[in-house]
Amino acid sequence: MENNEHAHNGGSEHPERDYLVRGTALKGKVRAFAVRSTQLVEELRRRHDTFPTATAALGRTLTTAAMMGAMLKGEEKLTIQVKGDGPLGQIVADANAKGEVRGYVDHPHVHLPSNAMGKLDVAGAVGTEGFLYVIKDLGLKEPYRGSVPIVSGELGEDFTYYFAVSEQTPSAVGIGVLVAPDNTVISAGGFIVQLLPGLSDEEIDAIEHAVSTLPPVSALLDQGLSPEELLKWVLPDVQVQERLDIDFRCECSRERVERTLISLGSKEIEDIIEEQGVAEVVCHFCNEAYQFEREDLEKILEQTRG
């Protein structure tokens, strides 16, 4: 491995761009996605000040959302909600077909002692009871909704179960986040390998063997493996068809927040002016704070009466 000398410099000198690849293998009978999401997960860690276990849980969800977004087309988008009974509360991630991802966790300051394997205890933070929901906005009247019970809380197995049950597509999901002692994200990424009809038992066994003997994804990315190399590890004959840059992007704006305030109605705005004189609205997804002074609120009040 020639190119691993940059692995532990925190990546701040020349951070490598996050991107995703999509490919096929075994004459089109396998569809595969792999992503490096290190900067995305670090950006959201910084914005939400997540502690390591929360970072790992949010990061695994964001990574999967990025890959599931790449399965969509055009203006389609999706939301993943993981609602377990652990201390994190719910994890939410949004993604679209353009590689734009955002997300949050209800309680970012969750960090638990390592589990028996010496790893971040994601299952302990997420919980092992609850549901995983996927809501897809495919431009139809009604969004598509799928849900499955949480099976392990580690999230990789939970998404594997979701694909098998809700989308009837046997899939292997490998996702990982490596967090440094100073809480920053060293590496994050993952892969989804989907088995389509027509595979022989031998081919399925070979893929299952490759997936089960794969070192942790976050360790491979930390060693400098690219998303393409990650896929080749599992599927030696993979043909990469597409590359997509992955970016954090939030749709919030001052105008949107203003519209939300207007929708509260004049009574509510009058109360805010009377009781606080100012308002601060914080976006759930990116933690951006929007300040509204008294005169801003008075203008909004006029609009509610308009």
C-alpha positions as a printed Julia matrix, in Angstrom:
306×3 Matrix{Float64}:
   0.0     0.0     0.0
   2.03    2.93   -1.3
  -0.36    5.72   -0.56
  -1.13    5.37    3.12
   1.25    7.96    4.52
  -1.57   10.51    4.64
  -3.76    8.25    6.72
  -3.23    9.8    10.12
  -2.52   13.45    9.47
  -6.19   14.11   10.15
  -6.57   14.87    6.48
  -6.58   18.61    7.12
  -3.6    19.36    4.84
  -5.24   18.03    1.66
  -8.57   16.54    2.58
  -9.64   14.16   -0.15
 -12.98   14.89   -1.69
 -15.9    12.73   -0.63
 -17.36   10.81   -3.52
 -19.42    7.78   -4.38
 -19.08    5.19   -7.13
 -21.74    2.99   -8.62
 -20.94   -0.17  -10.53
 -22.09   -3.6   -11.6
 -20.47   -7.03  -11.47
 -21.07  -10.62  -12.61
 -22.58   -9.57  -15.96
 -24.98   -7.07  -14.39
 -26.39   -9.5   -11.83
 -24.87   -7.48   -8.97
 -25.3    -3.76   -8.38
 -22.87   -2.05   -6.04
 -22.23    1.33   -4.43
 -19.29    2.54   -2.35
 -18.66    5.92   -0.79
 -16.07    7.89    1.13
 -18.03   10.22    3.43
 -15.28   11.44    5.79
 -15.74   15.17    5.2
 -19.53   14.94    5.3
 -19.49   13.19    8.67
 -16.85   15.57   10.05
 -18.86   18.6     8.87
 -21.95   17.37   10.72
 -19.91   16.38   13.78
 -18.6    19.95   13.91
 -22.02   21.55   13.38
 -23.82   19.4    15.95
 -20.86   18.87   18.32
 -21.52   15.13   18.4
 -19.58   12.96   20.87
 -17.81    9.85   19.43
 -20.59    7.25   19.82
 -23.16    9.71   18.45
 -20.73   10.59   15.61
 -20.43    6.91   14.66
 -24.2     6.34   14.69
 -24.99    9.52   12.74
 -22.06    8.87   10.38
 -23.19    5.33    9.54
 -26.7     6.63    8.82
 -25.44    9.54    6.66
 -23.17    7.17    4.73
 -26.05    4.81    3.96
 -28.29    7.77    3.05
 -25.69    9.0     0.52
 -25.66    5.57   -1.19
 -29.44    5.2    -1.12
 -29.71    8.71   -2.57
 -27.57    7.56   -5.49
 -30.2     4.88   -6.23
 -32.69    7.68   -6.98
 -33.09    9.8   -10.13
 -33.59   13.47  -10.99
 -35.28   15.45   -8.24
 -36.14   12.41   -6.1
 -35.07   12.45   -2.46
 -35.32   10.34    0.67
 -35.28   10.56    4.44
 -34.02    7.85    6.8
 -35.24    7.87   10.4
 -33.81    5.52   12.98
 -36.01    5.57   16.08
 -34.49    3.27   18.68
 -34.92    3.1    22.45
 -31.33    4.14   23.2
 -30.08    7.47   24.62
 -29.48    9.0    21.15
 -33.19    9.44   20.47
 -33.85    9.53   16.75
 -31.28    9.79   13.96
 -32.46   11.52   10.78
 -30.65   11.76    7.43
 -31.84   13.3     4.15
 -30.24   12.61    0.77
 -31.01   13.13   -2.89
 -29.86   11.87   -6.3
 -27.37   14.77   -6.61
 -25.14   13.61   -3.76
 -26.43   16.19   -1.26
 -26.81   14.9     2.3
 -27.71   16.37    5.7
 -28.71   14.92    9.06
 -28.92   15.19   12.82
 -29.35   13.18   15.97
 -31.7    14.17   18.82
 -29.05   13.91   21.55
 -25.58   14.61   20.1
 -23.79   14.47   23.47
 -24.0    10.7    23.85
 -20.82    8.73   24.38
 -20.82    5.26   25.91
 -17.98    3.03   27.1
 -16.59    0.76   24.36
 -18.41   -2.51   23.77
 -16.98   -5.99   24.38
 -15.13   -5.82   21.03
 -13.41   -2.58   22.08
 -15.45   -0.66   19.49
 -17.76    2.34   19.81
 -21.02    1.01   21.24
 -23.36    2.18   18.48
 -26.03   -0.41   19.35
 -26.04    0.8    22.96
 -26.57    4.38   21.78
 -29.19    3.59   19.11
 -31.01    0.93   21.12
 -32.08   -2.53   20.02
 -35.85   -1.94   20.12
 -37.57    0.4    17.69
 -37.93    0.98   13.97
 -35.98    2.1    10.94
 -38.04    4.15    8.47
 -37.27    5.13    4.89
 -39.46    7.77    3.26
 -38.85    8.36   -0.46
 -40.21   11.38   -2.28
 -40.4    10.1    -5.86
 -42.44   13.05   -7.14
 -45.68   11.09   -6.82
 -48.7    12.21   -4.82
 -47.84    9.99   -1.88
 -44.29    9.34   -0.7
 -43.11    5.72   -0.52
 -42.72    4.6     3.09
 -40.9     1.47    4.21
 -40.16    0.4     7.77
 -38.56   -2.52    9.55
 -37.9    -3.27   13.21
 -34.37   -2.57   14.42
 -32.58   -5.94   14.49
 -29.2    -5.08   16.03
 -28.81   -1.33   16.47
 -25.38   -1.49   14.84
 -27.1    -0.09   11.71
 -25.22   -2.11    9.04
 -27.31   -5.2     9.83
 -30.4    -3.03   10.21
 -30.07   -1.59    6.7
 -29.3    -5.08    5.34
 -32.56   -6.24    6.91
 -34.43   -3.23    5.48
 -33.31   -4.04    1.9
 -34.22   -7.72    2.27
 -37.66   -7.14    3.79
 -38.86   -3.77    2.52
 -37.3    -3.69   -0.95
 -37.0    -7.48   -1.49
 -33.41   -7.02   -2.64
 -30.85   -9.2    -0.83
 -28.02   -6.79   -0.01
 -24.83   -6.58    2.0
 -24.28   -3.26    3.76
 -20.88   -2.37    5.22
 -20.54    1.04    6.9
 -17.96    2.44    9.29
 -16.74    5.59   11.02
 -13.33    5.96   12.67
 -13.13    8.71   15.31
  -9.84   10.21   16.54
  -8.98   10.76   20.23
  -9.75   14.49   19.72
 -13.28   13.47   18.55
 -12.69   14.42   14.88
 -13.55   11.96   12.12
 -10.52   10.12   10.67
 -12.47    8.19    8.07
 -16.03    7.29    7.17
 -17.58    5.38    4.32
 -19.19    2.18    3.24
 -20.59   -0.04    0.52
 -23.87   -1.62   -0.5
 -23.79   -4.73   -2.68
 -27.17   -5.79   -4.08
 -27.83   -9.25   -5.52
 -30.17   -9.26   -8.5
 -32.0   -12.3    -9.92
 -30.01  -14.85  -11.91
 -27.0   -15.44   -9.63
 -25.87  -19.03   -9.07
 -25.42  -20.4    -5.54
 -21.66  -20.43   -6.1
 -21.65  -16.76   -7.05
 -23.74  -15.86   -4.01
 -21.44  -17.91   -1.74
 -18.36  -16.16   -3.17
 -19.84  -12.71   -2.49
 -20.96  -13.69    1.01
 -17.47  -15.03    1.74
 -15.81  -11.82    0.46
 -18.13   -9.67    2.58
 -17.71  -11.77    5.73
 -13.89  -11.74    5.52
 -13.64   -8.01    4.75
 -11.69   -5.98    7.34
 -13.66   -3.09    8.91
 -14.57   -0.55    6.23
 -13.32    2.43    8.27
  -9.9     0.73    8.64
  -9.63    0.12    4.88
 -10.51    3.76    4.14
  -8.02    4.87    6.8
  -5.35    2.89    4.93
  -6.09    5.01    1.88
  -8.37    2.69   -0.08
 -10.62    4.51   -2.54
 -14.32    3.65   -2.97
 -13.35    1.87   -6.24
 -10.79   -0.29   -4.4
 -13.32   -1.05   -1.68
 -15.73   -2.45   -4.29
 -12.95   -4.44   -6.0
 -12.18   -6.1    -2.66
 -15.71   -7.54   -2.55
 -16.33   -7.86   -6.31
 -13.08   -8.41   -8.24
 -14.8    -8.0   -11.64
 -16.69   -4.8   -10.76
 -17.19   -2.27  -13.59
 -17.51    1.25  -12.25
 -20.17    3.15  -14.19
 -20.54    6.43  -12.39
 -18.82    8.71   -9.91
 -20.76   11.27   -7.88
 -19.38   13.93   -5.53
 -20.96   13.84   -2.06
 -21.57   17.12   -0.23
 -23.22   18.37    2.9
 -26.06   20.68    1.91
 -28.95   22.05    3.9
 -32.03   23.59    2.33
 -32.64   26.04    5.16
 -32.44   29.79    4.51
 -33.54   32.98    6.2
 -36.47   33.22    3.73
 -37.66   29.73    4.64
 -37.46   30.48    8.34
 -39.42   33.71    7.75
 -42.13   31.75    5.94
 -42.3    29.38    8.91
 -42.64   32.3    11.32
 -45.38   33.86    9.14
 -47.25   30.55    9.2
 -47.36   30.71   13.03
 -49.94   33.49   12.73
 -50.19   36.97   14.21
 -51.13   35.93   17.77
 -47.99   33.81   18.15
 -45.73   36.54   16.68
 -47.29   39.18   18.99
 -46.51   36.93   21.96
 -42.88   36.54   20.87
 -42.48   40.32   20.46
 -44.09   40.95   23.84
 -42.29   38.24   25.8
 -38.85   38.1    24.16
 -38.61   41.01   21.78
 -36.31   38.9    19.58
 -36.36   35.37   18.17
 -33.65   32.87   17.33
 -34.59   29.96   15.13
 -32.09   27.11   14.85
 -32.21   24.63   11.96
 -32.42   21.03   13.21
 -30.38   19.73   10.3
 -27.38   22.04   10.22
 -27.54   23.94   13.52
 -27.46   27.28   11.69
 -29.05   30.0    13.89
 -31.22   32.73   12.38
 -31.69   35.89   14.45
 -34.78   38.06   14.18
 -34.7    41.44   15.91
 -37.81   43.31   17.07
 -38.17   45.24   13.79
 -37.82   42.01   11.78
 -40.58   40.46   13.86
 -42.78   43.53   13.43
 -42.42   43.27    9.65
 -43.34   39.57    9.84
 -46.34   40.49   11.99
 -47.52   42.89    9.27
 -47.28   40.07    6.72
 -49.39   37.76    8.88
 -52.08   40.42    8.9
 -51.65   41.17    5.19
